[in-house]
Amino acid sequence: MNKVEITSILTKRIFKKTLEIQKNYPELYELLDETPLFFSFAEKDITIKDLKQYLISLIMQKKYFEKRNTKNDSQ
């Protein structure tokens, strides 16, 4: 796969994960504005690595949020 295809796939996954969070966890979605997208200072553009890191951060935040809410619901 070339860089454009990988970027497209990652962008679609980020969009899908963001929509999932928006739909199922609106209170988490509101906090996503505060989630920084870390860029490589050596690069002028967003890199594939940046997109991968952002997608991972979305996935981790969702998992943490689910775990925290499951724990709070059981108390």
Buried (B, 14 or more C-beta within 10 A) or exposed (E): EEEEEEBEEBBEBBEEBBEEBEEEBEEBBEEBEEEEEEBEEEEEEBBEEBBBBBBEBBBEBBEEBEEEEEEEEEE
